[in-house]
Amino acid sequence: MRLKKLLCACALGTLTFAAAAQGSYPSKPIRMVVGFAPGGAADLVARAMSEAFGKALGQPIVVENKPGNGSSIAADIAAKSPADGYTILIASPSSISVNPALNPKLAASVRDLVPVTKITTSPLVLAVNPATGINTVPELIAAARKRPGELNYSTSGNGSAPHLGAALFTLVTKTEMTHVPYRGGSLAIQSVMAGDTQVTFGTSPSVLPMTTSGKLKALAVSTRERSALVPSLPGMREAGLPDYDIEFWYGIFLPAGTPEPIVRKVYDAAISAMRQPQVKATLARDGTEVSTSESPAAFRSFLAEDGKFWVNLVKNANVKVE
């Protein structure tokens, strides 16, 4: 009888805590951790939705940039934060699937995080420095084959989607280019504009503003077909590479152990924010589309399948930790 009463008391305590968490959360500002430097795609997505997200939650969102190690530093910070809903991570396949595949010893993995929802999807954009004289994908392939290893491609870090995009390109085309990783997408793009590197598979928000100003020459999008987000650029099939196809996403995560009522509140607020016309318009201008999950459970299922693609790519392209 005493054991039964103890179990009932524990169950009641858990329910009381969950109810209290749901009722009082949030009562102070919330930090949103971004694994890349200001000006990169993740940062632009975070800032585009942070105001509407904060309004939906009833507290301001403070964006914190924690670049480094292919966004693994940010994932580690989030995973080690209290599971109280006051630290939210915006993450991509890099920190969730790719980096753990590259380095199983990483402190944080998807097991240490609670998937909440996918928020955006977009193609990568293959672009070059205009001074290269390269104007098409076939011309890039020819240049890479003529000068193996001499063309340098910049990325937002080892294991990032731009890195994997370029790795798949060299795998499919049987070419060789040299990887030059930076601590963020904006730094990687600046290096191509400056001529320190010649090629990038950048995220749309990082690349497109520079192509419209003529500082970069865009060749194609990374999806097999043309993208309605960037209708002026050919898809990879049209560019002569029908076996090439990569799409990139960002999602929201919380530390493992976050109470379900808080997870649901964050999910509902994120969905509300991403439905706002101004958020959609801001992201669309940079070639990014709002794409949300039906539920946290649906996002978990998506990650299980999506992770297989990225892990297989890491293995097939022989991508290593540098």
Buried (B, 14 or more C-beta within 10 A) or exposed (E): EEEEEEEEEEEEEEEEEBEEBBEEBBEEEBBBBBBBBBBBBBBBBBBBBBBBBBBBBEBBBEBEBBBBBBBBBBBBBBBEBEBBBBBBBBBBBBBBBBBBBBBEEBEBBBEBBBBBBBBBBBBBBBBBBBEBEBEBBBBBBBBBEEEEEEBBBBBBBBBBBBBBBBBBBBBBBEBEBEBBBBBBBBBBBBBBBEEEBBBBBBBBBBBBBBBEEEBBBBBBBBBBBBBEBBEEBBBBBBBBBEEBBBBBBBBBBBBBEBBEBBBBBBBBBBBBBBEBEEBBEBBBBBBBBBBBBEBBEBBBBBBEEBBEBBBEBBEEBEBEEE
